[in-house]
């Protein structure tokens, strides 16, 4: 899809009329159709009948999951959704015993969920191994590969670091894990919808992500599970929705035969209603086209920052950069606040993170960077 066609979609996002919105790495813009989905959910709830589960809710959850599976090149039925990644990752880890393989490996540059969660499983015999970064910007691949050994049960890594958008060499991590019999979970929350990822080609065991960043949704996280693993995985953290027939309410409950065994209690159906419109839009545009546009826009940010002699934390090489441009310079936190006061929205998490998406324009980048450079110079005086 052309840049002009992407521009035409701006009218679908009300927040874009209120200022310059470059915050998709934190919370993406929500389309009008998402609000319509919320209204549809509310109307259904207001006229509740128990038959809604089979007539509307289960089909909506399945449609959302299958659309996500297609986006990452997974087979139908290989993805389930719930409220957040932490909940889904905890169910994955609850499948394991840790007598022979106690190690759960992650890094200091992962989103905090994995290190914190893995530490919690130490009470069950797990050993959390958190590999430090040498530079605070990129994952130390050599140290990470060395930490993955015959005692490792699971490796959890991001597709790109959430702070700086540095892409991780997933193929190298998967190859190392395979050589010692470990499993791999990839957290793609910071990239899915803006950077291509193919679970089949990469042969990852688990992929996690969510709707409220580059997928233009809200309230829905997802988990892909490699189908061949399912017979060997029985989550201890489970509930009625993870059974073969959730509406049976009888004795003799057993795990569902498919990926739905990773559900637990009442699912967040509202998240599917709200998130499907944005996902359809991303799918229609095509990840390859979105990626191409994203790289152009983040490069524009980086070029302007370097011209002003401001620090760039994100990789400058397009092959190593995710979907954000992170900047670091004296007074950057104050500059972020001043930009926000001008309705120029970005994200600050130790770096000033700029995350355009397909709906962003060259003119917005230039106006944002004009203001940023001016404020940065004033802060340095």
C-alpha positions in Angstrom: 0.0 0.0 0.0 1.3 3.5 -0.9 2.2 6.3 1.5 -0.8 8.3 0.1 -3.1 5.4 1.0 -1.6 5.2 4.5 -2.2 9.0 4.9 -5.8 8.6 3.9 -6.3 6.3 6.9 -5.4 9.2 9.3 -9.1 10.2 9.5 -9.8 6.9 11.2 -7.7 8.0 14.2 -9.3 10.8 16.2 -6.2 11.4 18.4 -4.2 12.5 15.3 -6.4 15.6 15.0 -5.3 16.8 18.5 -1.6 17.0 18.0 1.4 15.0 16.9 1.2 11.4 18.2 4.5 9.4 18.1 3.8 7.1 21.0 2.9 3.8 19.4 5.7 1.9 21.3 3.7 2.7 24.5 0.1 3.0 23.4 -0.9 3.1 19.7 -3.6 5.4 18.3 -7.1 3.8 18.5 -9.3 3.8 15.4 -12.9 4.8 15.3 -13.9 1.3 14.5 -12.5 0.2 17.9 -15.0 2.4 19.6 -17.7 0.8 17.5 -16.4 -2.6 18.7 -16.7 -1.5 22.3 -20.2 -0.3 21.7 -21.1 -3.6 20.1 -19.7 -5.4 23.1 -21.7 -3.2 25.5 -24.9 -3.7 23.6 -24.4 -7.5 23.8 -23.7 -7.3 27.5 -26.7 -5.1 28.1 -29.1 -7.7 26.6 -27.3 -10.6 28.1 -28.3 -14.2 27.4 -26.0 -17.2 28.3 -26.2 -18.3 24.6 -24.0 -15.4 23.8 -20.9 -17.4 24.7 -21.4 -19.8 21.8 -23.1 -17.5 19.4 -20.8 -14.4 19.7 -18.0 -14.6 22.3 -16.3 -17.8 21.4 -16.4 -17.0 17.7 -15.0 -13.5 18.3 -12.1 -14.9 20.4 -11.3 -17.5 17.8 -11.4 -15.0 15.0 -9.1 -12.7 16.8 -6.7 -15.5 17.7 -6.6 -16.8 14.1 -6.1 -13.4 12.7 -3.1 -12.9 15.0 -1.8 -16.3 14.0 -1.9 -15.4 10.4 -0.1 -12.2 11.1 2.9 -14.1 12.5 2.5 -17.0 10.0 1.2 -19.5 12.6 -1.5 -22.1 11.8 -5.1 -21.6 12.7 -5.8 -22.4 16.3 -2.2 -21.8 17.5 -2.9 -18.5 19.2 -5.0 -17.6 22.3 -5.7 -14.2 23.8 -6.1 -12.9 27.3 -5.7 -9.6 29.2 -1.9 -9.4 29.5 1.4 -11.1 28.7 2.4 -11.6 32.3 -0.7 -13.9 32.8 0.0 -15.9 29.6 3.8 -16.3 30.3 3.0 -17.5 33.8 0.8 -20.2 32.4 3.7 -21.3 30.1 6.1 -21.5 33.0 3.6 -23.4 35.1 3.8 -26.3 32.7 7.4 -27.1 33.8 9.1 -29.0 36.6 12.6 -27.8 37.5 14.4 -30.8 39.0 16.7 -31.5 36.0 16.3 -28.2 34.1 15.9 -25.4 36.7 17.2 -22.4 34.6 14.8 -19.8 33.2 17.0 -17.4 31.2 16.2 -13.8 30.3 18.1 -10.5 30.1 18.2 -7.1 31.9 16.8 -5.5 28.7 13.7 -7.6 28.6 10.5 -5.9 29.7 10.5 -6.3 33.6 7.8 -9.0 33.5 10.1 -11.9 32.6 12.8 -11.4 35.2 10.3 -10.6 37.9 8.1 -13.6 37.1 11.0 -16.0 36.8 12.3 -14.9 40.2 8.9 -15.8 41.6 9.1 -19.3 40.4 12.3 -19.8 42.5 9.9 -21.1 45.3 9.2 -24.1 43.0 12.8 -24.8 42.3 13.4 -22.6 39.3 16.6 -20.6 38.9 16.2 -17.2 37.3 19.2 -16.3 35.1 19.2 -12.6 34.1 22.0 -11.8 31.6 23.3 -8.2 31.9 23.9 -5.9 28.9 27.3 -4.5 28.3 26.1 -1.2 27.0 22.6 -0.8 28.3 21.4 -0.6 24.7 21.7 -4.0 23.1 21.5 -7.6 24.5 24.9 -9.2 24.9 24.3 -12.1 22.5 27.6 -13.8 23.4 26.8 -13.9 27.1 23.2 -14.9 26.4 24.2 -17.8 24.3 26.7 -18.9 27.0 24.0 -18.8 29.6 21.8 -21.3 27.7 23.0 -24.8 28.7 21.7 -28.3 29.4 20.2 -27.1 32.6 18.0 -24.5 30.8 14.3 -25.1 30.6 13.2 -21.8 28.9 14.8 -18.8 27.3 12.6 -15.6 27.1 13.9 -12.8 25.0 12.4 -9.8 23.3 12.1 -9.5 19.5 13.5 -5.9 20.1 14.5 -4.3 23.3 11.7 -2.1 24.6 13.9 0.7 25.6 16.0 1.2 22.5 14.4 -0.9 19.8 17.5 -3.0 19.2 16.5 -6.2 17.3 17.7 -9.5 18.7 19.3 -12.3 16.6 16.4 -14.7 17.3 17.8 -17.4 14.9 21.1 -17.6 16.9 19.2 -17.9 20.2 16.8 -20.6 18.8 19.8 -22.5 17.4 21.6 -22.5 20.7 18.5 -23.5 22.6 17.8 -26.4 20.2 21.4 -27.7 20.6 20.9 -28.1 24.4 17.2 -29.1 24.4 15.8 -25.8 25.8 12.6 -24.0 24.7 12.3 -20.4 23.5 9.7 -17.7 24.2 9.8 -14.5 22.3 8.2 -11.3 23.6 7.2 -9.4 20.4 5.0 -6.8 22.1 7.3 -4.0 21.1 7.4 -5.0 17.4 4.3 -6.9 16.3 2.4 -4.8 13.8 5.4 -2.9 12.7 8.2 -5.5 12.2 7.7 -8.8 10.4 8.1 -12.0 12.4 7.5 -15.5 11.2 7.1 -18.1 14.0 7.2 -21.0 11.5 10.4 -19.9 9.8 12.1 -19.1 13.1 10.8 -22.3 14.8 10.1 -20.5 18.1 8.2 -22.4 20.7 6.2 -19.5 22.1 5.5 -16.0 20.9 3.8 -13.3 23.1 2.5 -9.9 22.2 -0.4 -7.6 22.5 -2.8 -5.2 20.8 -2.3 -1.8 22.4 0.9 -0.7 20.6 1.4 -1.2 16.9 -1.7 -3.2 16.4 -4.0 -0.3 17.2 -6.1 -2.1 19.8 -6.6 -2.3 23.5 -7.0 -4.9 26.3 -5.8 -8.0 24.5 -2.5 -9.9 24.8 -1.8 -13.1 22.9 0.2 -16.3 23.1 1.3 -18.5 20.2 2.3 -22.1 21.0 4.1 -24.4 18.6 1.4 -27.0 17.9 3.8 -30.0 18.1 4.5 -29.1 21.8 0.9 -29.1 22.9 0.7 -32.8 24.0 3.6 -32.2 26.4 2.3 -29.0 28.0 -0.3 -29.0 30.8 -0.5 -25.6 32.6 -0.9 -25.8 36.3 -2.2 -22.2 36.2 -5.5 -22.9 34.5 -9.2 -22.5 34.9 -12.6 -23.4 33.4 -11.8 -21.8 30.0 -8.8 -24.1 29.6 -10.9 -27.2 29.6 -12.1 -29.2 26.6 -15.7 -28.0 27.1 -15.9 -24.9 29.2 -19.7 -24.9 29.4 -20.0 -28.5 30.5 -19.6 -27.8 34.2 -19.3 -31.5 35.0 -16.9 -33.8 36.7 -13.8 -35.2 35.0 -12.5 -31.9 33.6 -9.5 -32.2 31.3 -7.2 -29.7 29.5 -8.4 -28.7 26.0 -6.6 -30.6 23.3 -5.4 -27.4 21.5 -3.8 -24.1 22.4 -7.0 -23.1 24.3 -5.6 -25.1 27.3 -3.6 -21.9 28.0 -6.8 -20.0 28.9 -7.8 -19.9 32.5 -10.8 -17.9 33.9 -13.3 -15.8 32.1 -11.5 -14.4 29.1 -11.3 -10.7 28.1 -13.8 -10.8 25.2 -14.0 -7.1 25.2 -10.4 -6.9 24.1 -11.2 -8.9 21.0 -14.1 -6.7 20.0 -11.9 -3.5 20.5 -8.7 -4.9 18.9 -10.0 -6.7 15.8 -10.6 -3.5 13.8 -7.0 -2.3 14.2 -5.6 -5.7 13.5 -7.6 -5.9 10.3 -6.2 -2.5 9.2 -2.6 -3.6 9.9 -3.2 -6.9 8.0 -4.8 -5.0 5.0 -1.8 -2.6 4.8 0.7 -5.4 5.0 3.6 -5.7 7.5 6.2 -5.3 4.7 4.8 -1.9 3.7 4.4 -0.8 7.3 8.0 -1.9 8.0 9.3 0.1 5.0 7.5 3.2 6.1 8.5 2.8 9.8 12.2 2.6 8.8 11.9 5.8 6.7 10.3 7.7 9.6 12.6 6.5 12.3 15.6 7.2 10.1 14.3 10.8 9.7 14.3 11.1 13.5 17.8 9.8 13.8 19.2 12.0 11.0 17.7 15.1 12.6 19.0 14.2 16.0 22.5 13.6 14.7 22.5 16.8 12.8 21.8 18.5 16.1 24.5 16.5 17.8 22.0 14.8 20.1 22.6 11.2 21.3 21.0 8.3 19.5 20.5 5.1 21.6 18.8 3.0 19.0 20.8 1.1 16.4 21.3 3.3 13.3 21.5 0.3 11.0 18.0 -0.5 9.6 18.7 -4.3 9.9 19.2 -4.0 13.6 16.5 -1.4 14.4 13.0 -2.2 15.5 10.2 0.4 15.2 11.4 3.2 17.5 14.1 5.8 17.6 15.4 6.4 21.1 17.3 9.5 22.0 19.5 10.3 25.0 20.9 13.8 25.8 21.2 16.1 28.8 17.7 17.4 29.8 15.9 14.8 27.7 13.3 14.2 30.4 12.4 17.9 30.6 12.3 18.1 26.8 9.8 15.2 26.8 7.6 17.1 29.2 7.8 20.3 27.2 6.9 18.5 24.0 3.9 16.9 25.7 2.7 20.4 26.8 2.7 21.2 23.1 0.6 18.1 22.3 3.6 16.4 20.8 3.3 12.9 22.3 6.2 10.5 22.7 7.3 8.2 25.6 10.0 8.6 28.2 11.5 5.5 29.8 15.1 6.5 30.5 15.3 7.5 26.9 13.1 9.8 24.8 11.4 7.2 22.6 9.9 8.3 19.3 7.6 5.7 17.7 5.9 6.7 14.4 3.5 4.3 12.7 1.9 4.0 9.3 -0.4 7.0 10.1 2.5 9.3 10.8 3.7 11.9 8.3 7.1 13.4 7.3 5.7 16.8 8.2 4.9 15.6 11.7 8.4 14.2 12.2 9.9 17.5 11.1 7.7 19.6 13.3 8.3 17.3 16.3 12.1 17.4 15.7 12.1 21.1 15.2 10.6 21.6 18.6 12.7 18.9 20.2 16.0 20.4 19.0 14.9 23.9 20.1 14.0 22.6 23.6 17.2 20.5 23.9 19.4 23.6 23.1 17.5 25.6 25.7 17.9 22.8 28.3 21.7 22.7 27.7 22.2 26.4 28.5 
